[in-house]
Amino acid sequence: MHNPTNVKEEIQKAVLVALQLPQVSDEEMESSLAELSRLVHTLGYQVVGQLSQKRKSEREAQVLGEGKLKELAQWTGGPGVVTASFEKKKHKAASRLSQNQIPEQPEDDI
């Protein structure tokens, strides 16, 4: 692609992460990662690494184990640990109690 201003464009880097479930063979996993790599390259990214994690189900709370997170951190410069990134929403009643705003009951109920 022609760059008329001679500005050097930085190529974005990507690490592919795959989850391999029991019904997916190693060959299918490799094929899927190869296809994903081609798609990511088409979008203009440079694939700098890939890793996969075998799991019994995708419903586990943490998709990647501790070792895989540390491996991913080597590529990304991240901490290699998962931290809470959201606050669990409280039920309305719990919110009222924590704010000491307990609704008054009608006198009929007393």
C-alpha positions in Angstrom: 0.0 0.0 0.0 1.3 3.4 -1.0 2.1 5.8 1.9 2.3 9.3 0.4 3.4 11.0 3.7 6.2 8.5 4.4 4.8 8.0 7.9 5.9 4.7 9.3 2.8 2.7 10.3 3.1 0.6 13.4 1.8 -3.0 12.8 -0.5 -4.1 15.6 0.4 -7.4 17.2 -2.0 -10.2 18.2 -1.8 -13.3 20.3 -4.3 -16.0 19.4 -5.8 -17.8 22.4 -7.9 -20.9 21.8 -10.1 -23.1 24.1 -10.0 -26.8 23.2 -13.1 -28.8 24.4 -13.1 -32.6 24.5 -15.1 -33.0 21.3 -12.5 -31.0 19.3 -9.5 -33.0 18.0 -5.9 -31.6 17.9 -6.1 -31.5 14.1 -9.4 -29.4 14.2 -7.8 -27.1 16.8 -4.7 -26.5 14.6 -6.9 -26.0 11.5 -9.0 -23.4 13.4 -6.0 -21.6 14.7 -4.5 -21.5 11.2 -7.7 -20.0 9.7 -7.9 -17.5 12.6 -4.3 -16.5 12.0 -5.0 -15.9 8.3 -8.1 -13.8 9.2 -6.2 -11.7 11.8 -3.4 -11.1 9.3 -6.0 -10.0 6.7 -7.1 -7.4 9.2 -3.6 -6.0 9.3 -2.3 -7.6 12.5 0.9 -9.5 13.0 0.4 -12.8 14.9 3.2 -12.9 17.5 2.1 -16.1 19.3 -0.7 -18.5 20.0 -1.6 -20.7 22.9 -4.5 -23.1 23.6 -6.0 -24.4 26.8 -7.8 -27.7 27.1 -11.0 -27.6 29.2 -13.9 -29.9 29.9 -16.4 -27.1 29.4 -16.5 -23.4 28.4 -18.5 -22.7 31.5 -15.6 -22.6 33.9 -15.1 -19.3 35.7 -11.6 -18.9 34.4 -10.9 -20.0 30.8 -7.1 -19.9 31.1 -5.1 -21.5 33.9 -2.4 -19.8 35.9 0.4 -21.1 33.7 -1.3 -20.1 30.5 -1.9 -16.6 31.9 1.8 -16.2 32.7 2.6 -17.4 29.2 0.2 -14.9 27.7 1.8 -12.2 29.9 5.2 -12.8 28.4 3.8 -11.8 25.0 1.6 -8.9 26.2 3.6 -7.5 29.1 0.6 -7.9 31.3 0.7 -9.1 35.0 -0.2 -12.7 34.2 -3.1 -12.7 36.7 -6.8 -12.0 36.5 -8.1 -9.2 38.7 -11.7 -8.3 39.3 -12.7 -5.9 36.6 -16.3 -5.3 37.7 -18.3 -5.0 40.8 -21.1 -7.4 41.3 -24.4 -5.7 41.3 -26.3 -5.9 44.6 -29.9 -6.9 44.9 -32.2 -3.9 45.5 -32.9 -5.0 49.1 -29.2 -5.5 49.9 -28.5 -2.0 48.5 -31.2 -0.4 50.7 -29.8 -2.2 53.8 -26.2 -1.2 53.1 -27.3 2.4 52.8 -29.4 2.2 56.0 -32.4 3.2 54.0 -34.8 0.5 55.1 -38.3 1.4 53.8 -40.8 2.1 56.4 -43.7 -0.4 56.6 -47.2 0.9 56.5 -48.9 1.1 59.8 -51.5 -1.5 58.6 -48.9 -4.2 58.7 -47.9 -3.6 62.3 
